[in-house]
Amino acid sequence: MTPEIEQKLKALHLKIEALVRSNSTLQKENNALNEALKESRHSSQNLIKSIEKVQNQLDIAKYSQAGMTPDEKKNFEKKISRFVKEIDKCIALLSV
């Protein structure tokens, strides 16, 4: 081989090595970001559950106080109905 070809091959080899290192670094960064995303989603789900729990406690406190307006009573009955339907679905799934 001519020195010119050898020199070009070496340059190409160095570029390939740099790309392999860069790819490895990017893969590690991608894995770390994916893990952080999973943790964020898990944290977000926990926060949503906490918010729902507090909202339910607020609703219970609100409804346990003195009389409800007709609109509040309708909304309360709708929630109870929805909960009963969800419970019925769970029972049906357990029965199978």
N, CA, C and O atoms as CSV, one atom per row, in Angstrom:
chain,resi,resn,atom,element,x,y,z
A,1,MET,N,N,0.831,-1.182,0.000
A,1,MET,CA,C,0.000,0.000,0.000
A,1,MET,C,C,0.877,1.248,0.000
A,1,MET,O,O,1.995,1.276,0.516
A,2,THR,N,N,0.313,2.242,-0.594
A,2,THR,CA,C,1.055,3.502,-0.639
A,2,THR,C,C,0.893,4.239,0.681
A,2,THR,O,O,-0.104,4.037,1.374
A,3,PRO,N,N,1.827,5.070,1.038
A,3,PRO,CA,C,1.744,5.824,2.292
A,3,PRO,C,C,0.486,6.692,2.368
A,3,PRO,O,O,-0.072,6.909,3.444
A,4,GLU,N,N,0.056,7.178,1.215
A,4,GLU,CA,C,-1.147,8.018,1.187
A,4,GLU,C,C,-2.384,7.215,1.589
A,4,GLU,O,O,-3.227,7.700,2.344
A,5,ILE,N,N,-2.488,5.999,1.088
A,5,ILE,CA,C,-3.615,5.128,1.414
A,5,ILE,C,C,-3.556,4.725,2.885
A,5,ILE,O,O,-4.579,4.702,3.570
A,6,GLU,N,N,-2.363,4.411,3.362
A,6,GLU,CA,C,-2.207,4.048,4.763
A,6,GLU,C,C,-2.610,5.208,5.668
A,6,GLU,O,O,-3.259,5.008,6.694
A,7,GLN,N,N,-2.232,6.384,5.290
A,7,GLN,CA,C,-2.560,7.567,6.075
A,7,GLN,C,C,-4.080,7.782,6.106
A,7,GLN,O,O,-4.639,8.105,7.155
A,8,LYS,N,N,-4.736,7.607,4.974
A,8,LYS,CA,C,-6.190,7.755,4.903
A,8,LYS,C,C,-6.884,6.676,5.728
A,8,LYS,O,O,-7.885,6.947,6.392
A,9,LEU,N,N,-6.353,5.449,5.687
A,9,LEU,CA,C,-6.923,4.355,6.482
A,9,LEU,C,C,-6.791,4.643,7.979
A,9,LEU,O,O,-7.721,4.394,8.746
A,10,LYS,N,N,-5.640,5.166,8.389
A,10,LYS,CA,C,-5.438,5.500,9.794
A,10,LYS,C,C,-6.406,6.597,10.232
A,10,LYS,O,O,-6.986,6.538,11.316
A,11,ALA,N,N,-6.567,7.598,9.368
A,11,ALA,CA,C,-7.489,8.694,9.673
A,11,ALA,C,C,-8.915,8.159,9.782
A,11,ALA,O,O,-9.667,8.550,10.675
A,12,LEU,N,N,-9.276,7.269,8.872
A,12,LEU,CA,C,-10.605,6.651,8.895
A,12,LEU,C,C,-10.778,5.819,10.153
A,12,LEU,O,O,-11.834,5.852,10.785
A,13,HIS,N,N,-9.746,5.074,10.518
A,13,HIS,CA,C,-9.779,4.247,11.725
A,13,HIS,C,C,-9.969,5.117,12.972
A,13,HIS,O,O,-10.746,4.764,13.859
A,14,LEU,N,N,-9.279,6.229,13.042
A,14,LEU,CA,C,-9.414,7.142,14.177
A,14,LEU,C,C,-10.824,7.728,14.255
A,14,LEU,O,O,-11.392,7.871,15.338
A,15,LYS,N,N,-11.367,8.059,13.104
A,15,LYS,CA,C,-12.736,8.588,13.073
A,15,LYS,C,C,-13.737,7.538,13.529
A,15,LYS,O,O,-14.677,7.849,14.261
A,16,ILE,N,N,-13.542,6.305,13.103
A,16,ILE,CA,C,-14.430,5.212,13.511
A,16,ILE,C,C,-14.340,4.999,15.018
A,16,ILE,O,O,-15.364,4.820,15.677
A,17,GLU,N,N,-13.135,5.017,15.567
A,17,GLU,CA,C,-12.964,4.862,17.014
A,17,GLU,C,C,-13.665,5.994,17.765
A,17,GLU,O,O,-14.301,5.767,18.794
A,18,ALA,N,N,-13.544,7.214,17.240
A,18,ALA,CA,C,-14.207,8.365,17.868
A,18,ALA,C,C,-15.722,8.189,17.828
A,18,ALA,O,O,-16.412,8.495,18.800
A,19,LEU,N,N,-16.236,7.699,16.706
A,19,LEU,CA,C,-17.673,7.467,16.587
A,19,LEU,C,C,-18.145,6.376,17.544
A,19,LEU,O,O,-19.219,6.491,18.135
A,20,VAL,N,N,-17.358,5.331,17.699
A,20,VAL,CA,C,-17.713,4.239,18.616
A,20,VAL,C,C,-17.759,4.765,20.048
A,20,VAL,O,O,-18.679,4.445,20.801
A,21,ARG,N,N,-16.756,5.581,20.429
A,21,ARG,CA,C,-16.752,6.165,21.778
A,21,ARG,C,C,-17.952,7.085,21.971
A,21,ARG,O,O,-18.615,7.058,23.007
A,22,SER,N,N,-18.212,7.891,20.965
A,22,SER,CA,C,-19.351,8.809,21.025
A,22,SER,C,C,-20.661,8.036,21.143
A,22,SER,O,O,-21.538,8.411,21.922
A,23,ASN,N,N,-20.793,6.975,20.382
A,23,ASN,CA,C,-21.994,6.141,20.437
A,23,ASN,C,C,-22.162,5.521,21.816
A,23,ASN,O,O,-23.270,5.484,22.352
A,24,SER,N,N,-21.079,5.038,22.385
A,24,SER,CA,C,-21.124,4.436,23.709
A,24,SER,C,C,-21.561,5.464,24.752
A,24,SER,O,O,-22.392,5.176,25.613
A,25,THR,N,N,-20.996,6.651,24.663
A,25,THR,CA,C,-21.361,7.726,25.591
A,25,THR,C,C,-22.836,8.087,25.451
A,25,THR,O,O,-23.537,8.269,26.446
A,26,LEU,N,N,-23.299,8.188,24.209
A,26,LEU,CA,C,-24.704,8.522,23.971
A,26,LEU,C,C,-25.639,7.427,24.474
A,26,LEU,O,O,-26.716,7.722,24.992
A,27,GLN,N,N,-25.241,6.179,24.327
A,27,GLN,CA,C,-26.063,5.077,24.832
A,27,GLN,C,C,-26.169,5.130,26.350
A,27,GLN,O,O,-27.246,4.915,26.905
A,28,LYS,N,N,-25.057,5.415,27.022
A,28,LYS,CA,C,-25.082,5.528,28.483
A,28,LYS,C,C,-25.975,6.688,28.910
A,28,LYS,O,O,-26.757,6.563,29.852
A,29,GLU,N,N,-25.856,7.810,28.217
A,29,GLU,CA,C,-26.678,8.974,28.536
A,29,GLU,C,C,-28.154,8.668,28.292
A,29,GLU,O,O,-29.016,9.055,29.080
A,30,ASN,N,N,-28.432,7.973,27.199
A,30,ASN,CA,C,-29.807,7.596,26.876
A,30,ASN,C,C,-30.380,6.686,27.960
A,30,ASN,O,O,-31.523,6.868,28.381
A,31,ASN,N,N,-29.602,5.718,28.409
A,31,ASN,CA,C,-30.056,4.817,29.471
A,31,ASN,C,C,-30.341,5.591,30.750
A,31,ASN,O,O,-31.343,5.346,31.421
A,32,ALA,N,N,-29.454,6.530,31.087
A,32,ALA,CA,C,-29.651,7.335,32.295
A,32,ALA,C,C,-30.907,8.192,32.179
A,32,ALA,O,O,-31.665,8.329,33.139
A,33,LEU,N,N,-31.121,8.762,31.005
A,33,LEU,CA,C,-32.315,9.584,30.796
A,33,LEU,C,C,-33.591,8.751,30.833
A,33,LEU,O,O,-34.613,9.192,31.358
A,34,ASN,N,N,-33.528,7.543,30.273
A,34,ASN,CA,C,-34.696,6.650,30.333
A,34,ASN,C,C,-35.021,6.277,31.772
A,34,ASN,O,O,-36.190,6.224,32.151
A,35,GLU,N,N,-34.000,6.021,32.568
A,35,GLU,CA,C,-34.211,5.682,33.977
A,35,GLU,C,C,-34.801,6.875,34.722
A,35,GLU,O,O,-35.709,6.714,35.537
A,36,ALA,N,N,-34.287,8.070,34.444
A,36,ALA,CA,C,-34.817,9.276,35.080
A,36,ALA,C,C,-36.270,9.504,34.674
A,36,ALA,O,O,-37.085,9.940,35.488
A,37,LEU,N,N,-36.590,9.210,33.421
A,37,LEU,CA,C,-37.966,9.348,32.949
A,37,LEU,C,C,-38.889,8.378,33.674
A,37,LEU,O,O,-39.994,8.750,34.068
A,38,LYS,N,N,-38.440,7.132,33.852
A,38,LYS,CA,C,-39.237,6.143,34.583
A,38,LYS,C,C,-39.501,6.612,36.008
A,38,LYS,O,O,-40.621,6.517,36.510
A,39,GLU,N,N,-38.453,7.118,36.651
A,39,GLU,CA,C,-38.601,7.602,38.020
A,39,GLU,C,C,-39.557,8.788,38.073
A,39,GLU,O,O,-40.367,8.892,38.994
A,40,SER,N,N,-39.468,9.681,37.094
A,40,SER,CA,C,-40.354,10.843,37.050
A,40,SER,C,C,-41.808,10.411,36.844
A,40,SER,O,O,-42.719,10.948,37.474
A,41,ARG,N,N,-42.009,9.447,35.965
A,41,ARG,CA,C,-43.375,8.955,35.733
A,41,ARG,C,C,-43.929,8.299,36.995
A,41,ARG,O,O,-45.094,8.491,37.343
A,42,HIS,N,N,-43.089,7.527,37.672
A,42,HIS,CA,C,-43.526,6.879,38.908
A,42,HIS,C,C,-43.870,7.935,39.953
A,42,HIS,O,O,-44.893,7.832,40.630
A,43,SER,N,N,-43.034,8.926,40.083
A,43,SER,CA,C,-43.268,10.009,41.028
A,43,SER,C,C,-44.547,10.759,40.676
A,43,SER,O,O,-45.338,11.107,41.553
A,44,SER,N,N,-44.737,11.000,39.387
A,44,SER,CA,C,-45.941,11.693,38.919
A,44,SER,C,C,-47.194,10.889,39.253
A,44,SER,O,O,-48.195,11.454,39.692
A,45,GLN,N,N,-47.145,9.574,39.048
A,45,GLN,CA,C,-48.289,8.726,39.377
A,45,GLN,C,C,-48.582,8.759,40.872
A,45,GLN,O,O,-49.740,8.801,41.285
A,46,ASN,N,N,-47.524,8.739,41.677
A,46,ASN,CA,C,-47.722,8.817,43.128
A,46,ASN,C,C,-48.348,10.144,43.522
A,46,ASN,O,O,-49.223,10.189,44.388
A,47,LEU,N,N,-47.906,11.223,42.893
A,47,LEU,CA,C,-48.476,12.535,43.193
A,47,LEU,C,C,-49.940,12.603,42.781
A,47,LEU,O,O,-50.764,13.177,43.493
A,48,ILE,N,N,-50.260,12.022,41.642
A,48,ILE,CA,C,-51.653,12.010,41.182
A,48,ILE,C,C,-52.524,11.232,42.166
A,48,ILE,O,O,-53.630,11.659,42.497
A,49,LYS,N,N,-52.019,10.090,42.629
A,49,LYS,CA,C,-52.767,9.311,43.617
A,49,LYS,C,C,-52.955,10.097,44.900
A,49,LYS,O,O,-54.027,10.060,45.506
A,50,SER,N,N,-51.924,10.803,45.314
A,50,SER,CA,C,-52.029,11.618,46.530
A,50,SER,C,C,-53.050,12.733,46.352
A,50,SER,O,O,-53.838,13.013,47.256
A,51,ILE,N,N,-53.034,13.364,45.192
A,51,ILE,CA,C,-53.994,14.431,44.912
A,51,ILE,C,C,-55.412,13.882,44.931
A,51,ILE,O,O,-56.314,14.500,45.497
A,52,GLU,N,N,-55.612,12.717,44.310
A,52,GLU,CA,C,-56.947,12.110,44.307
A,52,GLU,C,C,-57.393,11.775,45.730
A,52,GLU,O,O,-58.554,11.974,46.088
A,53,LYS,N,N,-56.474,11.273,46.523
A,53,LYS,CA,C,-56.804,10.928,47.909
A,53,LYS,C,C,-57.210,12.176,48.694
A,53,LYS,O,O,-58.199,12.162,49.427
A,54,VAL,N,N,-56.444,13.246,48.535
A,54,VAL,CA,C,-56.768,14.499,49.230
A,54,VAL,C,C,-58.090,15.059,48.713
A,54,VAL,O,O,-58.895,15.575,49.490
A,55,GLN,N,N,-58.315,14.960,47.411
A,55,GLN,CA,C,-59.575,15.445,46.841
A,55,GLN,C,C,-60.752,14.660,47.411
A,55,GLN,O,O,-61.791,15.237,47.731
A,56,ASN,N,N,-60.592,13.356,47.535
A,56,ASN,CA,C,-61.655,12.536,48.119
A,56,ASN,C,C,-61.892,12.908,49.579
A,56,ASN,O,O,-63.035,12.974,50.030
A,57,GLN,N,N,-60.816,13.148,50.313
A,57,GLN,CA,C,-60.966,13.560,51.703
A,57,GLN,C,C,-61.671,14.915,51.791
A,57,GLN,O,O,-62.508,15.132,52.667
A,58,LEU,N,N,-61.327,15.814,50.885
A,58,LEU,CA,C,-61.981,17.115,50.847
A,58,LEU,C,C,-63.465,16.961,50.537
A,58,LEU,O,O,-64.309,17.606,51.158
A,59,ASP,N,N,-63.773,16.097,49.568
A,59,ASP,CA,C,-65.177,15.855,49.225
A,59,ASP,C,C,-65.934,15.282,50.419
A,59,ASP,O,O,-67.056,15.696,50.708
A,60,ILE,N,N,-65.314,14.330,51.108
A,60,ILE,CA,C,-65.967,13.731,52.272
A,60,ILE,C,C,-66.225,14.781,53.330
A,60,ILE,O,O,-67.309,14.835,53.910
A,61,ALA,N,N,-65.227,15.617,53.584
A,61,ALA,CA,C,-65.400,16.675,54.581
A,61,ALA,C,C,-66.493,17.642,54.144
A,61,ALA,O,O,-67.304,18.082,54.959
A,62,LYS,N,N,-66.510,17.962,52.890
A,62,LYS,CA,C,-67.503,18.898,52.348
A,62,LYS,C,C,-68.915,18.325,52.471
A,62,LYS,O,O,-69.849,19.022,52.866
A,63,TYR,N,N,-69.054,17.046,52.127
A,63,TYR,CA,C,-70.376,16.432,52.143
A,63,TYR,C,C,-70.843,16.077,53.547
A,63,TYR,O,O,-72.040,15.925,53.790
A,64,SER,N,N,-69.906,15.947,54.457
A,64,SER,CA,C,-70.299,15.604,55.820
A,64,SER,C,C,-70.768,16.825,56.598
A,64,SER,O,O,-71.375,16.698,57.661
A,65,GLN,N,N,-70.485,18.000,56.066
A,65,GLN,CA,C,-70.943,19.223,56.722
A,65,GLN,C,C,-72.431,19.411,56.457
A,65,GLN,O,O,-73.080,18.561,55.846
A,66,ALA,N,N,-72.952,20.520,56.920
A,66,ALA,CA,C,-74.382,20.831,56.767
A,66,ALA,C,C,-74.837,20.616,55.326
A,66,ALA,O,O,-74.017,20.433,54.427
A,67,GLY,N,N,-76.144,20.640,55.118
A,67,GLY,CA,C,-76.812,20.303,53.865
A,67,GLY,C,C,-76.102,20.700,52.592
A,67,GLY,O,O,-75.338,21.664,52.544
A,68,MET,N,N,-76.380,19.932,51.573
A,68,MET,CA,C,-75.787,20.166,50.255
A,68,MET,C,C,-76.808,20.859,49.373
A,68,MET,O,O,-78.017,20.715,49.550
A,69,THR,N,N,-76.285,21.613,48.417
A,69,THR,CA,C,-77.171,22.197,47.414
A,69,THR,C,C,-77.607,21.077,46.483
A,69,THR,O,O,-76.974,20.022,46.446
A,70,PRO,N,N,-78.672,21.289,45.736
A,70,PRO,CA,C,-79.115,20.234,44.809
A,70,PRO,C,C,-78.034,19.823,43.805
A,70,PRO,O,O,-77.905,18.642,43.484
A,71,ASP,N,N,-77.260,20.790,43.311
A,71,ASP,CA,C,-76.187,20.447,42.363
A,71,ASP,C,C,-75.112,19.599,43.035
A,71,ASP,O,O,-74.634,18.626,42.452
A,72,GLU,N,N,-74.732,19.964,44.258
A,72,GLU,CA,C,-73.744,19.191,44.996
A,72,GLU,C,C,-74.251,17.779,45.260
A,72,GLU,O,O,-73.495,16.810,45.185
A,73,LYS,N,N,-75.537,17.676,45.569
A,73,LYS,CA,C,-76.130,16.365,45.831
A,73,LYS,C,C,-76.087,15.498,44.569
A,73,LYS,O,O,-75.786,14.307,44.647
A,74,LYS,N,N,-76.388,16.091,43.401
A,74,LYS,CA,C,-76.336,15.346,42.136
A,74,LYS,C,C,-74.910,14.862,41.856
A,74,LYS,O,O,-74.694,13.705,41.495
A,75,ASN,N,N,-73.949,15.765,42.030
A,75,ASN,CA,C,-72.550,15.392,41.797
A,75,ASN,C,C,-72.113,14.285,42.742
A,75,ASN,O,O,-71.405,13.360,42.344
A,76,PHE,N,N,-72.531,14.383,43.978
A,76,PHE,CA,C,-72.193,13.360,44.973
A,76,PHE,C,C,-72.803,12.016,44.583
A,76,PHE,O,O,-72.134,10.985,44.653
A,77,GLU,N,N,-74.061,12.024,44.176
A,77,GLU,CA,C,-74.726,10.788,43.771
A,77,GLU,C,C,-74.060,10.181,42.529
A,77,GLU,O,O,-73.954,8.960,42.412
A,78,LYS,N,N,-73.613,11.040,41.601
A,78,LYS,CA,C,-72.907,10.553,40.410
A,78,LYS,C,C,-71.602,9.871,40.798
A,78,LYS,O,O,-71.256,8.818,40.262
A,79,LYS,N,N,-70.875,10.487,41.741
A,79,LYS,CA,C,-69.621,9.883,42.192
A,79,LYS,C,C,-69.875,8.539,42.844
A,79,LYS,O,O,-69.175,7.565,42.566
A,80,ILE,N,N,-70.865,8.484,43.702
A,80,ILE,CA,C,-71.191,7.217,44.382
A,80,ILE,C,C,-71.577,6.171,43.345
A,80,ILE,O,O,-71.159,5.016,43.438
A,81,SER,N,N,-72.361,6.565,42.374
A,81,SER,CA,C,-72.780,5.639,41.319
A,81,SER,C,C,-71.566,5.137,40.535
A,81,SER,O,O,-71.471,3.950,40.223
A,82,ARG,N,N,-70.647,6.038,40.221
A,82,ARG,CA,C,-69.444,5.641,39.491
A,82,ARG,C,C,-68.607,4.660,40.313
A,82,ARG,O,O,-68.086,3.682,39.776
A,83,PHE,N,N,-68.480,4.924,41.622
A,83,PHE,CA,C,-67.725,4.022,42.494
A,83,PHE,C,C,-68.386,2.641,42.553
A,83,PHE,O,O,-67.700,1.620,42.525
A,84,VAL,N,N,-69.696,2.616,42.633
A,84,VAL,CA,C,-70.416,1.344,42.689
A,84,VAL,C,C,-70.196,0.561,41.391
A,84,VAL,O,O,-70.004,-0.655,41.422
A,85,LYS,N,N,-70.224,1.258,40.253
A,85,LYS,CA,C,-69.981,0.585,38.972
A,85,LYS,C,C,-68.570,0.002,38.917
A,85,LYS,O,O,-68.374,-1.121,38.452
A,86,GLU,N,N,-67.587,0.774,39.395
A,86,GLU,CA,C,-66.212,0.276,39.413
A,86,GLU,C,C,-66.081,-0.942,40.320
A,86,GLU,O,O,-65.376,-1.896,39.989
A,87,ILE,N,N,-66.753,-0.909,41.450
A,87,ILE,CA,C,-66.724,-2.056,42.376
A,87,ILE,C,C,-67.380,-3.268,41.730
A,87,ILE,O,O,-66.883,-4.388,41.851
A,88,ASP,N,N,-68.491,-3.045,41.046
A,88,ASP,CA,C,-69.169,-4.148,40.354
A,88,ASP,C,C,-68.262,-4.761,39.284
A,88,ASP,O,O,-68.232,-5.982,39.126
A,89,LYS,N,N,-67.521,-3.919,38.545
A,89,LYS,CA,C,-66.590,-4.435,37.541
A,89,LYS,C,C,-65.509,-5.276,38.185
A,89,LYS,O,O,-65.142,-6.334,37.675
A,90,CYS,N,N,-65.001,-4.798,39.311
A,90,CYS,CA,C,-63.948,-5.553,40.014
A,90,CYS,C,C,-64.472,-6.901,40.490
A,90,CYS,O,O,-63.791,-7.920,40.375
A,91,ILE,N,N,-65.670,-6.893,41.017
A,91,ILE,CA,C,-66.277,-8.147,41.480
A,91,ILE,C,C,-66.471,-9.099,40.302
A,91,ILE,O,O,-66.211,-10.297,40.418
A,92,ALA,N,N,-66.925,-8.569,39.177
A,92,ALA,CA,C,-67.125,-9.399,37.989
A,92,ALA,C,C,-65.785,-9.989,37.519
A,92,ALA,O,O,-65.737,-11.148,37.108
A,93,LEU,N,N,-64.717,-9.218,37.573
A,93,LEU,CA,C,-63.418,-9.722,37.167
A,93,LEU,C,C,-62.917,-10.800,38.126
A,93,LEU,O,O,-62.283,-11.767,37.702
A,94,LEU,N,N,-63.195,-10.636,39.395
A,94,LEU,CA,C,-62.771,-11.618,40.388
A,94,LEU,C,C,-63.575,-12.910,40.284
A,94,LEU,O,O,-63.096,-13.986,40.642
A,95,SER,N,N,-64.796,-12.785,39.791
A,95,SER,CA,C,-65.676,-13.951,39.695
A,95,SER,C,C,-65.294,-14.865,38.541
A,95,SER,O,O,-65.662,-16.039,38.529
A,96,VAL,N,N,-64.567,-14.338,37.584
A,96,VAL,CA,C,-64.225,-15.102,36.373
A,96,VAL,C,C,-63.192,-16.149,36.667
A,96,VAL,O,O,-62.786,-16.884,35.767
